[in-house]
């Protein structure tokens, strides 16, 4: 469900520029809870990736 969010639009509407990374952190936590460390690692890596 959270994967389908338009992160840029929500960030613009809410005024929270860090909305996208927060979604990735939430998705990583969900993946860990579901026992999927590979998916969690991918989400964490998106948060850790340098901004371009």
PDB file of N, CA, C, O and CB in Angstrom:
ATOM      1  N   UNK A   1       0.808  -1.189   0.000  1.00  0.00           N
ATOM      2  CA  UNK A   1       0.000   0.000   0.000  1.00  0.00           C
ATOM      3  C   UNK A   1       0.861   1.266   0.000  1.00  0.00           C
ATOM      4  O   UNK A   1       0.596   2.186  -0.775  1.00  0.00           O
ATOM      5  CB  UNK A   1      -0.925  -0.009   1.193  1.00  0.00           C
ATOM      6  N   UNK A   2       1.862   1.328   0.836  1.00  0.00           N
ATOM      7  CA  UNK A   2       2.679   2.543   0.880  1.00  0.00           C
ATOM      8  C   UNK A   2       3.598   2.658  -0.339  1.00  0.00           C
ATOM      9  O   UNK A   2       4.057   3.751  -0.669  1.00  0.00           O
ATOM     10  CB  UNK A   2       3.512   2.569   2.161  1.00  0.00           C
ATOM     11  N   UNK A   3       3.864   1.550  -0.996  1.00  0.00           N
ATOM     12  CA  UNK A   3       4.724   1.591  -2.171  1.00  0.00           C
ATOM     13  C   UNK A   3       4.096   2.394  -3.313  1.00  0.00           C
ATOM     14  O   UNK A   3       4.814   2.962  -4.136  1.00  0.00           O
ATOM     15  CB  UNK A   3       5.030   0.178  -2.639  1.00  0.00           C
ATOM     16  N   UNK A   4       2.774   2.443  -3.368  1.00  0.00           N
ATOM     17  CA  UNK A   4       2.092   3.118  -4.458  1.00  0.00           C
ATOM     18  C   UNK A   4       1.916   4.613  -4.264  1.00  0.00           C
ATOM     19  O   UNK A   4       1.349   5.283  -5.127  1.00  0.00           O
ATOM     20  CB  UNK A   4       0.776   2.504  -4.657  1.00  0.00           C
ATOM     21  N   UNK A   5       2.386   5.141  -3.159  1.00  0.00           N
ATOM     22  CA  UNK A   5       2.239   6.572  -2.899  1.00  0.00           C
ATOM     23  C   UNK A   5       3.104   7.407  -3.844  1.00  0.00           C
ATOM     24  O   UNK A   5       4.233   7.030  -4.158  1.00  0.00           O
ATOM     25  CB  UNK A   5       2.602   6.882  -1.447  1.00  0.00           C
ATOM     26  N   UNK A   6       2.578   8.518  -4.284  1.00  0.00           N
ATOM     27  CA  UNK A   6       3.372   9.468  -5.061  1.00  0.00           C
ATOM     28  C   UNK A   6       4.121  10.332  -4.051  1.00  0.00           C
ATOM     29  O   UNK A   6       3.584  11.308  -3.527  1.00  0.00           O
ATOM     30  CB  UNK A   6       2.468  10.347  -6.034  1.00  0.00           C
ATOM     31  N   UNK A   7       5.332   9.966  -3.798  1.00  0.00           N
ATOM     32  CA  UNK A   7       6.108  10.595  -2.722  1.00  0.00           C
ATOM     33  C   UNK A   7       6.319  12.076  -2.940  1.00  0.00           C
ATOM     34  O   UNK A   7       6.258  12.860  -1.993  1.00  0.00           O
ATOM     35  CB  UNK A   7       7.443   9.921  -2.585  1.00  0.00           C
ATOM     36  N   UNK A   8       6.567  12.471  -4.184  1.00  0.00           N
ATOM     37  CA  UNK A   8       6.792  13.890  -4.469  1.00  0.00           C
ATOM     38  C   UNK A   8       5.537  14.716  -4.217  1.00  0.00           C
ATOM     39  O   UNK A   8       5.614  15.804  -3.648  1.00  0.00           O
ATOM     40  CB  UNK A   8       7.252  14.075  -5.913  1.00  0.00           C
ATOM     41  N   UNK A   9       4.396  14.212  -4.632  1.00  0.00           N
ATOM     42  CA  UNK A   9       3.150  14.951  -4.422  1.00  0.00           C
ATOM     43  C   UNK A   9       2.812  15.059  -2.945  1.00  0.00           C
ATOM     44  O   UNK A   9       2.399  16.118  -2.474  1.00  0.00           O
ATOM     45  CB  UNK A   9       2.003  14.281  -5.168  1.00  0.00           C
ATOM     46  N   UNK A  10       2.985  13.966  -2.218  1.00  0.00           N
ATOM     47  CA  UNK A  10       2.684  14.002  -0.781  1.00  0.00           C
ATOM     48  C   UNK A  10       3.651  14.937  -0.065  1.00  0.00           C
ATOM     49  O   UNK A  10       3.241  15.691   0.817  1.00  0.00           O
ATOM     50  CB  UNK A  10       2.758  12.582  -0.168  1.00  0.00           C
ATOM     51  N   UNK A  11       4.922  14.898  -0.431  1.00  0.00           N
ATOM     52  CA  UNK A  11       5.905  15.796   0.179  1.00  0.00           C
ATOM     53  C   UNK A  11       5.533  17.248  -0.089  1.00  0.00           C
ATOM     54  O   UNK A  11       5.645  18.100   0.793  1.00  0.00           O
ATOM     55  CB  UNK A  11       7.322  15.499  -0.355  1.00  0.00           C
ATOM     56  N   UNK A  12       5.095  17.521  -1.298  1.00  0.00           N
ATOM     57  CA  UNK A  12       4.691  18.887  -1.657  1.00  0.00           C
ATOM     58  C   UNK A  12       3.449  19.310  -0.862  1.00  0.00           C
ATOM     59  O   UNK A  12       3.389  20.424  -0.341  1.00  0.00           O
ATOM     60  CB  UNK A  12       4.412  18.987  -3.179  1.00  0.00           C
ATOM     61  N   UNK A  13       2.470  18.420  -0.774  1.00  0.00           N
ATOM     62  CA  UNK A  13       1.234  18.752  -0.063  1.00  0.00           C
ATOM     63  C   UNK A  13       1.441  18.935   1.433  1.00  0.00           C
ATOM     64  O   UNK A  13       0.815  19.793   2.055  1.00  0.00           O
ATOM     65  CB  UNK A  13       0.205  17.678  -0.297  1.00  0.00           C
ATOM     66  N   UNK A  14       2.320  18.126   2.002  1.00  0.00           N
ATOM     67  CA  UNK A  14       2.529  18.172   3.454  1.00  0.00           C
ATOM     68  C   UNK A  14       3.638  19.126   3.871  1.00  0.00           C
ATOM     69  O   UNK A  14       3.713  19.530   5.032  1.00  0.00           O
ATOM     70  CB  UNK A  14       2.844  16.795   3.967  1.00  0.00           C
ATOM     71  N   UNK A  15       4.498  19.485   2.926  1.00  0.00           N
ATOM     72  CA  UNK A  15       5.632  20.335   3.266  1.00  0.00           C
ATOM     73  C   UNK A  15       6.772  19.582   3.921  1.00  0.00           C
ATOM     74  O   UNK A  15       7.671  20.198   4.493  1.00  0.00           O
ATOM     75  CB  UNK A  15       5.185  21.432   4.167  1.00  0.00           C
ATOM     76  N   UNK A  16       6.750  18.253   3.846  1.00  0.00           N
ATOM     77  CA  UNK A  16       7.803  17.424   4.446  1.00  0.00           C
ATOM     78  C   UNK A  16       8.668  16.842   3.332  1.00  0.00           C
ATOM     79  O   UNK A  16       8.300  15.850   2.705  1.00  0.00           O
ATOM     80  CB  UNK A  16       7.193  16.283   5.328  1.00  0.00           C
ATOM     81  N   UNK A  17       9.811  17.463   3.095  1.00  0.00           N
ATOM     82  CA  UNK A  17      10.701  17.018   2.030  1.00  0.00           C
ATOM     83  C   UNK A  17      11.251  15.621   2.282  1.00  0.00           C
ATOM     84  O   UNK A  17      11.664  14.944   1.341  1.00  0.00           O
ATOM     85  CB  UNK A  17      11.843  17.993   1.871  1.00  0.00           C
ATOM     86  N   UNK A  18      11.263  15.180   3.532  1.00  0.00           N
ATOM     87  CA  UNK A  18      11.820  13.870   3.869  1.00  0.00           C
ATOM     88  C   UNK A  18      10.760  12.769   3.852  1.00  0.00           C
ATOM     89  O   UNK A  18      10.986  11.694   4.408  1.00  0.00           O
ATOM     90  CB  UNK A  18      12.480  13.924   5.236  1.00  0.00           C
ATOM     91  N   UNK A  19       9.625  13.014   3.233  1.00  0.00           N
ATOM     92  CA  UNK A  19       8.553  12.032   3.217  1.00  0.00           C
ATOM     93  C   UNK A  19       8.975  10.734   2.529  1.00  0.00           C
ATOM     94  O   UNK A  19       8.690   9.651   3.039  1.00  0.00           O
ATOM     95  CB  UNK A  19       7.336  12.609   2.526  1.00  0.00           C
ATOM     96  N   UNK A  20       9.651  10.825   1.381  1.00  0.00           N
ATOM     97  CA  UNK A  20      10.070   9.635   0.636  1.00  0.00           C
ATOM     98  C   UNK A  20      10.939   8.701   1.457  1.00  0.00           C
ATOM     99  O   UNK A  20      10.648   7.508   1.546  1.00  0.00           O
ATOM    100  CB  UNK A  20      10.814  10.042  -0.604  1.00  0.00           C
ATOM    101  N   UNK A  21      12.004   9.223   2.059  1.00  0.00           N
ATOM    102  CA  UNK A  21      12.832   8.353   2.893  1.00  0.00           C
ATOM    103  C   UNK A  21      12.073   7.752   4.075  1.00  0.00           C
ATOM    104  O   UNK A  21      12.366   6.632   4.493  1.00  0.00           O
ATOM    105  CB  UNK A  21      14.021   9.122   3.402  1.00  0.00           C
ATOM    106  N   UNK A  22      11.115   8.477   4.609  1.00  0.00           N
ATOM    107  CA  UNK A  22      10.333   7.936   5.720  1.00  0.00           C
ATOM    108  C   UNK A  22       9.489   6.749   5.255  1.00  0.00           C
ATOM    109  O   UNK A  22       9.288   5.794   6.005  1.00  0.00           O
ATOM    110  CB  UNK A  22       9.429   9.029   6.328  1.00  0.00           C
ATOM    111  N   UNK A  23       8.997   6.812   4.018  1.00  0.00           N
ATOM    112  CA  UNK A  23       8.236   5.688   3.462  1.00  0.00           C
ATOM    113  C   UNK A  23       9.148   4.470   3.328  1.00  0.00           C
ATOM    114  O   UNK A  23       8.749   3.350   3.648  1.00  0.00           O
ATOM    115  CB  UNK A  23       7.617   6.063   2.082  1.00  0.00           C
ATOM    116  N   UNK A  24      10.380   4.695   2.851  1.00  0.00           N
ATOM    117  CA  UNK A  24      11.318   3.581   2.725  1.00  0.00           C
ATOM    118  C   UNK A  24      11.652   2.974   4.078  1.00  0.00           C
ATOM    119  O   UNK A  24      11.766   1.754   4.194  1.00  0.00           O
ATOM    120  CB  UNK A  24      12.594   4.041   2.037  1.00  0.00           C
ATOM    121  N   UNK A  25      11.809   3.801   5.097  1.00  0.00           N
ATOM    122  CA  UNK A  25      12.079   3.263   6.434  1.00  0.00           C
ATOM    123  C   UNK A  25      10.891   2.446   6.943  1.00  0.00           C
ATOM    124  O   UNK A  25      11.072   1.390   7.549  1.00  0.00           O
ATOM    125  CB  UNK A  25      12.398   4.403   7.419  1.00  0.00           C
ATOM    126  N   UNK A  26       9.691   2.935   6.697  1.00  0.00           N
ATOM    127  CA  UNK A  26       8.499   2.188   7.113  1.00  0.00           C
ATOM    128  C   UNK A  26       8.415   0.865   6.363  1.00  0.00           C
ATOM    129  O   UNK A  26       8.103  -0.168   6.957  1.00  0.00           O
ATOM    130  CB  UNK A  26       7.221   3.020   6.872  1.00  0.00           C
ATOM    131  N   UNK A  27       8.691   0.890   5.061  1.00  0.00           N
ATOM    132  CA  UNK A  27       8.646  -0.335   4.261  1.00  0.00           C
ATOM    133  C   UNK A  27       9.712  -1.329   4.731  1.00  0.00           C
ATOM    134  O   UNK A  27       9.475  -2.537   4.743  1.00  0.00           O
ATOM    135  CB  UNK A  27       8.844  -0.008   2.766  1.00  0.00           C
ATOM    136  N   UNK A  28      10.881  -0.819   5.117  1.00  0.00           N
ATOM    137  CA  UNK A  28      11.935  -1.697   5.631  1.00  0.00           C
ATOM    138  C   UNK A  28      11.499  -2.348   6.936  1.00  0.00           C
ATOM    139  O   UNK A  28      11.743  -3.534   7.158  1.00  0.00           O
ATOM    140  CB  UNK A  28      13.243  -0.911   5.839  1.00  0.00           C
ATOM    141  N   UNK A  29      10.861  -1.578   7.789  1.00  0.00           N
ATOM    142  CA  UNK A  29      10.384  -2.131   9.063  1.00  0.00           C
ATOM    143  C   UNK A  29       9.322  -3.201   8.818  1.00  0.00           C
ATOM    144  O   UNK A  29       9.324  -4.244   9.473  1.00  0.00           O
ATOM    145  CB  UNK A  29       9.813  -1.010   9.965  1.00  0.00           C
ATOM    146  N   UNK A  30       8.428  -2.946   7.888  1.00  0.00           N
ATOM    147  CA  UNK A  30       7.393  -3.930   7.550  1.00  0.00           C
ATOM    148  C   UNK A  30       8.033  -5.204   7.013  1.00  0.00           C
ATOM    149  O   UNK A  30       7.656  -6.309   7.401  1.00  0.00           O
ATOM    150  CB  UNK A  30       6.403  -3.351   6.514  1.00  0.00           C
ATOM    151  N   UNK A  31       9.013  -5.039   6.108  1.00  0.00           N
ATOM    152  CA  UNK A  31       9.686  -6.200   5.514  1.00  0.00           C
ATOM    153  C   UNK A  31      10.384  -7.034   6.589  1.00  0.00           C
ATOM    154  O   UNK A  31      10.345  -8.264   6.551  1.00  0.00           O
ATOM    155  CB  UNK A  31      10.705  -5.746   4.451  1.00  0.00           C
ATOM    156  N   UNK A  32      11.021  -6.359   7.544  1.00  0.00           N
ATOM    157  CA  UNK A  32      11.671  -7.099   8.631  1.00  0.00           C
ATOM    158  C   UNK A  32      10.645  -7.865   9.449  1.00  0.00           C
ATOM    159  O   UNK A  32      10.873  -9.015   9.824  1.00  0.00           O
ATOM    160  CB  UNK A  32      12.463  -6.145   9.539  1.00  0.00           C
ATOM    161  N   UNK A  33       9.525  -7.231   9.722  1.00  0.00           N
ATOM    162  CA  UNK A  33       8.465  -7.886  10.475  1.00  0.00           C
ATOM    163  C   UNK A  33       7.890  -9.093   9.753  1.00  0.00           C
ATOM    164  O   UNK A  33       7.399 -10.031  10.381  1.00  0.00           O
ATOM    165  CB  UNK A  33       7.369  -6.906  10.768  1.00  0.00           C
ATOM    166  N   UNK A  34       7.955  -9.060   8.425  1.00  0.00           N
ATOM    167  CA  UNK A  34       7.455 -10.173   7.620  1.00  0.00           C
ATOM    168  C   UNK A  34       8.547 -11.208   7.340  1.00  0.00           C
ATOM    169  O   UNK A  34       8.322 -12.183   6.625  1.00  0.00           O
ATOM    170  CB  UNK A  34       6.885  -9.653   6.304  1.00  0.00           C
ATOM    171  N   UNK A  35       9.723 -10.984   7.909  1.00  0.00           N
ATOM    172  CA  UNK A  35      10.815 -11.937   7.742  1.00  0.00           C
ATOM    173  C   UNK A  35      11.479 -11.881   6.386  1.00  0.00           C
ATOM    174  O   UNK A  35      11.962 -12.898   5.890  1.00  0.00           O
ATOM    175  CB  UNK A  35      10.318 -13.307   7.975  1.00  0.00           C
ATOM    176  N   UNK A  36      11.511 -10.692   5.769  1.00  0.00           N
ATOM    177  CA  UNK A  36      12.114 -10.521   4.441  1.00  0.00           C
ATOM    178  C   UNK A  36      13.291  -9.558   4.524  1.00  0.00           C
ATOM    179  O   UNK A  36      13.154  -8.384   4.179  1.00  0.00           O
ATOM    180  CB  UNK A  36      11.067 -10.006   3.421  1.00  0.00           C
ATOM    181  N   UNK A  37      14.454 -10.045   4.982  1.00  0.00           N
ATOM    182  CA  UNK A  37      15.602  -9.150   5.163  1.00  0.00           C
ATOM    183  C   UNK A  37      16.124  -8.578   3.846  1.00  0.00           C
ATOM    184  O   UNK A  37      16.670  -7.475   3.840  1.00  0.00           O
ATOM    185  CB  UNK A  37      16.720  -9.887   5.867  1.00  0.00           C
ATOM    186  N   UNK A  38      15.973  -9.285   2.745  1.00  0.00           N
ATOM    187  CA  UNK A  38      16.434  -8.769   1.455  1.00  0.00           C
ATOM    188  C   UNK A  38      15.676  -7.523   1.044  1.00  0.00           C
ATOM    189  O   UNK A  38      16.271  -6.538   0.607  1.00  0.00           O
ATOM    190  CB  UNK A  38      16.293  -9.830   0.380  1.00  0.00           C
ATOM    191  N   UNK A  39      14.366  -7.568   1.185  1.00  0.00           N
ATOM    192  CA  UNK A  39      13.535  -6.404   0.866  1.00  0.00           C
ATOM    193  C   UNK A  39      13.840  -5.259   1.833  1.00  0.00           C
ATOM    194  O   UNK A  39      13.927  -4.102   1.423  1.00  0.00           O
ATOM    195  CB  UNK A  39      12.030  -6.773   0.923  1.00  0.00           C
ATOM    196  N   UNK A  40      13.998  -5.579   3.092  1.00  0.00           N
ATOM    197  CA  UNK A  40      14.327  -4.546   4.087  1.00  0.00           C
ATOM    198  C   UNK A  40      15.642  -3.875   3.727  1.00  0.00           C
ATOM    199  O   UNK A  40      15.759  -2.653   3.810  1.00  0.00           O
ATOM    200  CB  UNK A  40      14.409  -5.153   5.509  1.00  0.00           C
ATOM    201  N   UNK A  41      16.623  -4.655   3.332  1.00  0.00           N
ATOM    202  CA  UNK A  41      17.927  -4.104   2.965  1.00  0.00           C
ATOM    203  C   UNK A  41      17.803  -3.166   1.763  1.00  0.00           C
ATOM    204  O   UNK A  41      18.436  -2.111   1.739  1.00  0.00           O
ATOM    205  CB  UNK A  41      18.920  -5.238   2.653  1.00  0.00           C
ATOM    206  N   UNK A  42      16.996  -3.537   0.769  1.00  0.00           N
ATOM    207  CA  UNK A  42      16.802  -2.672  -0.406  1.00  0.00           C
ATOM    208  C   UNK A  42      16.187  -1.334   0.004  1.00  0.00           C
ATOM    209  O   UNK A  42      16.593  -0.282  -0.490  1.00  0.00           O
ATOM    210  CB  UNK A  42      15.901  -3.371  -1.453  1.00  0.00           C
ATOM    211  N   UNK A  43      15.219  -1.377   0.899  1.00  0.00           N
ATOM    212  CA  UNK A  43      14.588  -0.131   1.350  1.00  0.00           C
ATOM    213  C   UNK A  43      15.569   0.717   2.155  1.00  0.00           C
ATOM    214  O   UNK A  43      15.624   1.934   1.976  1.00  0.00           O
ATOM    215  CB  UNK A  43      13.337  -0.436   2.196  1.00  0.00           C
ATOM    216  N   UNK A  44      16.340   0.090   3.033  1.00  0.00           N
ATOM    217  CA  UNK A  44      17.342   0.836   3.791  1.00  0.00           C
ATOM    218  C   UNK A  44      18.379   1.453   2.861  1.00  0.00           C
ATOM    219  O   UNK A  44      18.803   2.589   3.073  1.00  0.00           O
ATOM    220  CB  UNK A  44      18.027  -0.075   4.813  1.00  0.00           C
ATOM    221  N   UNK A  45      18.786   0.721   1.843  1.00  0.00           N
ATOM    222  CA  UNK A  45      19.778   1.237   0.903  1.00  0.00           C
ATOM    223  C   UNK A  45      19.253   2.442   0.130  1.00  0.00           C
ATOM    224  O   UNK A  45      20.026   3.340  -0.200  1.00  0.00           O
ATOM    225  CB  UNK A  45      20.197   0.144  -0.068  1.00  0.00           C
ATOM    226  N   UNK A  46      17.960   2.479  -0.162  1.00  0.00           N
ATOM    227  CA  UNK A  46      17.389   3.662  -0.830  1.00  0.00           C
ATOM    228  C   UNK A  46      17.505   4.887   0.049  1.00  0.00           C
ATOM    229  O   UNK A  46      17.757   5.989  -0.440  1.00  0.00           O
ATOM    230  CB  UNK A  46      15.919   3.423  -1.197  1.00  0.00           C
ATOM    231  N   UNK A  47      17.322   4.698   1.353  1.00  0.00           N
ATOM    232  CA  UNK A  47      17.418   5.815   2.275  1.00  0.00           C
ATOM    233  C   UNK A  47      18.867   6.275   2.388  1.00  0.00           C
ATOM    234  O   UNK A  47      19.140   7.469   2.511  1.00  0.00           O
ATOM    235  CB  UNK A  47      16.864   5.428   3.655  1.00  0.00           C
ATOM    236  N   UNK A  48      19.781   5.334   2.346  1.00  0.00           N
ATOM    237  CA  UNK A  48      21.205   5.657   2.509  1.00  0.00           C
ATOM    238  C   UNK A  48      21.839   6.185   1.228  1.00  0.00           C
ATOM    239  O   UNK A  48      22.927   6.760   1.277  1.00  0.00           O
ATOM    240  CB  UNK A  48      21.963   4.431   2.977  1.00  0.00           C
ATOM    241  N   UNK A  49      21.187   6.005   0.083  1.00  0.00           N
ATOM    242  CA  UNK A  49      21.759   6.457  -1.193  1.00  0.00           C
ATOM    243  C   UNK A  49      21.934   7.972  -1.164  1.00  0.00           C
ATOM    244  O   UNK A  49      21.069   8.684  -0.653  1.00  0.00           O
ATOM    245  CB  UNK A  49      20.855   6.034  -2.394  1.00  0.00           C
ATOM    246  N   UNK A  50      23.031   8.466  -1.701  1.00  0.00           N
ATOM    247  CA  UNK A  50      23.268   9.908  -1.707  1.00  0.00           C
ATOM    248  C   UNK A  50      22.241  10.627  -2.590  1.00  0.00           C
ATOM    249  O   UNK A  50      21.844  10.124  -3.641  1.00  0.00           O
ATOM    250  CB  UNK A  50      24.699  10.213  -2.194  1.00  0.00           C
ATOM    251  N   UNK A  51      21.831  11.791  -2.148  1.00  0.00           N
ATOM    252  CA  UNK A  51      20.907  12.597  -2.946  1.00  0.00           C
ATOM    253  C   UNK A  51      21.605  13.115  -4.185  1.00  0.00           C
ATOM    254  O   UNK A  51      22.781  13.478  -4.153  1.00  0.00           O
ATOM    255  CB  UNK A  51      20.346  13.767  -2.123  1.00  0.00           C
ATOM    256  N   UNK A  52      20.864  13.143  -5.271  1.00  0.00           N
ATOM    257  CA  UNK A  52      21.473  13.616  -6.524  1.00  0.00           C
ATOM    258  C   UNK A  52      20.845  14.900  -6.974  1.00  0.00           C
ATOM    259  O   UNK A  52      21.229  15.445  -8.009  1.00  0.00           O
ATOM    260  CB  UNK A  52      21.344  12.572  -7.620  1.00  0.00           C
TER     261      UNK A  52
END
